[in-house]
Amino acid sequence: MTQVRRPKRHGRRPKRRSGSTASQLGIPEVSWIQALAAPYLRDYRASPVARGSLRGYRFVPPGKSQAGSRSGFFVGYLVDSAKHEFLNPAPPECIVFAFVGPVRSPFYQEIVARDGSPLGKTAEYIGWLTHRRPRFAFFNSREIVLTRHSSMREWPAAKWKHYSRNFFIETLAWLVRSSLVAKIREGIGLHTRMQPPI
């Protein structure tokens, strides 16, 4: 009896990353987030994020950024605490954050890290605007510079999309009112003096 030999596999079989899709992770499907955020992040370019701990969309301003710099927003879900332990998260979470990088650049030091930095002042203002928890958190030594996130563990699973939608709308509205969305869209014109609370 002739025995059929299977072709040899070269190298190790790649491991399947568990929970690689929204449905496998139990979180809502995320394609709707782009349309939801569009009225708040006008003219921003959206790209899906489906790797690592994040599922959602990254939004970057139009045109070229300053040499070597990057900035924008992320809207979506944090599905694992890996590389985000500094947030003390309880995944799965809804999360919205502004990012600026690279951290060691003079650009970052000027607008984020120094005492009295423009983004630090914006963080103070948006803290004043936020009427309910969770509050915004400001970080002056990481690419995630301003974030608001909320665990979904206590929410009924059937309400996850509805509640997270409300969370995204509320958070994006505060980012718009703080003028941070406009400033990043204009090339991080954060050197202008922040308007005082009304």
C-alpha positions in Angstrom: 0.0 0.0 0.0 1.4 3.3 -1.0 1.7 5.8 1.8 1.1 9.5 0.9 3.6 11.8 2.5 2.6 15.2 3.5 4.9 18.1 2.5 7.1 19.3 5.3 6.3 22.7 6.9 9.2 25.0 7.0 9.6 26.8 10.3 7.2 26.9 13.2 3.5 27.3 12.7 2.6 30.8 13.7 0.5 30.9 16.8 -3.0 32.2 16.4 -3.5 35.4 18.4 -6.5 34.8 20.6 -9.2 37.3 20.4 -7.9 38.9 17.2 -11.3 40.1 16.2 -13.9 42.2 18.0 -16.4 39.3 18.0 -13.8 36.9 19.4 -13.0 39.4 22.1 -16.7 39.9 23.0 -16.6 43.7 22.3 -18.8 45.4 19.7 -17.8 45.4 16.1 -15.9 48.6 15.6 -16.5 49.8 12.0 -19.2 52.2 13.2 -16.7 54.2 15.2 -15.3 56.0 12.2 -18.7 57.5 11.2 -19.5 58.4 14.9 -16.2 60.3 15.3 -16.2 62.0 12.0 -18.4 65.1 13.0 -16.0 65.7 15.9 -12.7 65.0 14.2 -13.4 66.9 11.0 -10.8 66.5 8.2 -8.9 63.9 10.2 -7.7 60.8 8.3 -9.0 57.6 9.9 -7.2 54.2 9.9 -8.4 51.0 11.6 -6.4 49.6 14.5 -6.8 45.8 15.2 -3.4 44.8 16.7 -2.1 44.5 20.2 -4.3 45.8 22.9 -6.4 48.2 20.9 -9.4 47.9 18.6 -10.8 50.9 17.0 -9.6 53.8 14.8 -6.6 56.1 14.8 -7.3 59.7 13.6 -4.4 61.9 12.3 -4.7 65.5 11.1 -4.4 66.3 7.4 -1.2 67.3 5.8 2.4 66.7 6.9 3.3 66.9 10.6 6.4 68.7 11.8 9.6 66.8 11.0 9.6 63.5 12.8 6.6 64.3 15.0 3.2 62.5 15.1 0.0 63.4 16.8 -3.7 62.6 16.7 -6.4 60.7 18.5 -7.5 57.1 19.1 -11.2 56.1 19.6 -12.1 52.5 20.4 -11.5 49.7 22.9 -8.7 48.5 25.1 -9.0 44.8 25.2 -5.8 43.9 27.2 -3.6 45.8 29.7 -0.4 44.9 27.9 1.7 48.1 27.4 -1.0 50.1 29.0 -0.5 49.1 32.7 0.2 52.8 33.6 -3.6 53.4 33.0 -4.5 50.8 35.7 -7.2 49.5 33.3 -9.8 46.8 33.8 -10.3 45.5 30.3 -12.4 45.5 28.2 -12.6 49.3 28.3 -13.8 52.1 26.1 -10.9 54.5 25.6 -10.3 57.8 23.8 -6.8 59.4 23.9 -4.7 62.0 22.3 -1.2 61.1 21.3 2.0 63.1 20.6 5.4 61.7 19.8 8.2 60.9 19.8 8.6 61.5 23.6 12.2 62.4 23.5 11.9 65.0 20.7 12.3 68.8 21.3 8.8 69.1 19.9 7.3 66.9 22.6 9.3 68.6 25.4 8.1 72.0 24.3 4.3 71.3 24.0 3.9 68.5 26.5 6.6 67.9 29.0 7.8 71.3 30.3 6.2 73.0 33.2 3.3 75.2 32.0 3.3 73.4 28.6 0.4 74.3 26.3 -1.0 70.7 26.4 -0.7 70.7 30.2 -2.8 73.8 30.3 -5.3 72.3 28.0 -5.5 69.2 30.2 -6.3 71.5 33.2 -9.0 73.2 31.2 -10.6 69.9 30.1 -10.5 68.7 33.6 -12.6 71.7 34.5 -15.0 70.9 31.8 -15.5 67.2 32.8 -18.5 67.1 35.0 -18.5 63.3 35.7 -16.2 60.4 36.1 -14.1 59.0 34.6 -11.9 62.1 34.5 -9.3 62.8 31.9 -5.8 61.8 32.8 -2.7 63.7 31.6 0.7 62.2 31.1 3.8 64.2 30.3 6.3 61.4 29.6 4.3 59.1 27.3 2.9 59.2 23.8 -0.6 58.9 25.2 -0.8 62.3 26.6 -4.4 62.8 27.4 -6.9 60.0 27.9 -10.3 59.1 29.2 -11.3 55.5 29.6 -13.9 53.4 31.3 -14.2 49.7 32.1 -17.2 47.8 30.6 -17.1 45.0 33.1 -20.1 46.2 35.1 -22.2 46.9 32.0 -24.7 44.4 30.7 -23.1 42.8 27.6 -26.2 43.6 25.5 -25.7 47.3 26.3 -22.0 47.5 25.5 -22.3 49.2 22.1 -25.0 51.6 23.3 -23.1 52.7 26.5 -19.7 52.9 24.7 -21.3 55.0 22.0 -22.5 57.5 24.6 -19.1 57.5 26.2 -17.4 58.3 22.9 -19.8 61.1 22.0 -19.4 62.7 25.4 -15.6 62.4 25.4 -15.2 63.7 21.9 -17.5 66.6 22.6 -15.3 67.7 25.5 -12.1 67.4 23.4 -13.7 69.6 20.8 -14.8 72.2 23.4 -11.3 72.3 24.9 -10.0 73.3 21.4 -7.5 70.4 21.4 -9.1 68.9 18.3 -8.7 72.1 16.4 -5.2 72.7 17.6 -3.9 69.3 16.5 -5.7 69.6 13.2 -4.0 72.9 12.6 -0.6 71.3 13.1 -0.6 71.4 16.9 -0.8 75.1 17.2 -0.5 74.6 20.9 1.8 77.5 21.3 -1.1 79.9 21.3 -2.4 80.8 24.7 -5.4 78.7 25.8 -8.6 80.5 26.3 -9.8 80.8 29.9 -12.9 78.8 31.0 -16.1 80.5 30.1 
